[in-house]
Amino acid sequence: MRDFHYALIHDKTWDSEMLRLIAAIYKEAGKQELYLKQKPEELEKLVEVAKIQSTEASNAIEGIVTTNTRIRQLVEEKTTPKNRDEQEIAGYRDVLSIIHENFDVIPITQNYILQLHKILHSHMNNPAAGKTKAVQNYISAAYPDGHTEILFTPLAPYETPEALDRLCAEYNRVIGNGEIEPLIAIAVFIHDFLCIHPFNDGNGRMSRLLTTLLLYQNGFYVGKYISLEAKIAKNKALYYESLSASQSGWHEGKEDPVPFIKYLLGTILAAYKDFEERVELIEPKRSALDTVRMATKNKIGRFTKQDIRELCPSLSVSSIESSLRKLVAAGELVQEGAGRATRYYRTG
């Protein structure tokens, strides 16, 4: 069985782009610590929004969907799921909550990963829940025109348990010894996890949950306030492209993980930038109109009401709609389309 990538990257020299990404993330993480001390109560408003967006987006990447109303009911009220898609969504909600509340006491071992996988499928009768795959699986991509492509053939089922054990052991070793920059170690872990593809169902969702868990454990808390899953969903094609580029030659130990590492670091940095943007909009004394006005000034080109809702989680939908109408009436915004097709753009 091939060695995992930590041995291969231990002495690797990283290019300037990689170093800039890492430095920028650390800078933003430092700013976040300051914001958390200054506005702890206000920032809690971002947590529930992020939970909803993360649950919705990570499942949507896999084609698991329901209405916006039901997503909110499932995540906020923990209502009973009505169908298979909602059962999948409720399972993701449960694992995400466990990670949010207990990340510091969840060891990175095969046993714990299997337990999280079992919880992911706890709302349905899935005999494979909490077990590594029993049949060969494949990584494939679905494209807008409806066709799918096999991008990669993961490890065989009989190889999977030992591979997962070794991956966890090597990650714990390099993190414990401080051998490798944690952000790179996390990206390599997720990359190799996806190459192993240990489950017959739920690999993508588990990889995103584990990304959040590993980031939290290493002091990067942005995923609590900004949905990393939503970022990935918006650039799904780039996600598949970077993963495919990094997987070539993996079985022979000749792969180049850099495209996927850069992709994940870029996603994390983008989330931190969003966090800073949203923090500026959290001001209890500011009127709803002024808050929405500030939010629109952060948008370039056309944007939707949902885009503004994401930036203004403390405001109700009716307050946002009212403010947008006032800004259109005042000539500050132009409205195009109607209903779900409604878009806005700034006039200056």
Secondary structure, 3 states (H helix, E strand, C coil): CCCCHHHHHCCCCCCHHHHHHHHHHHHHHHHHHHHHHHCHHHHHHHHHHHHHHHHHHHHHHCCCCCCHHHHHHHHHHCCCCCCHHHHHHHHHHHHHHHHHHHHHHCCCCHHHHHHHHHHHCCCCCCCCCCCCCCCCCCEEEECCCCCEEEEECCCCHHHHHHHHHHHHHHHHHHHHHCCCCHHHHHHHHHHHHHHHCCCCCCHHHHHHHHHHHHHHHCCCCHHHHCCHHHHHHHCHHHHHHHHHHHHCCHHHCCCCCHHHHHHHHHHHHHHHHHHHHHHHHCCCCCCHHHHHHHHHHCCCCCECHHHHHHHCCCCCHHHHHHHHHHHHHCCCEEEECCHHHCEEEECC
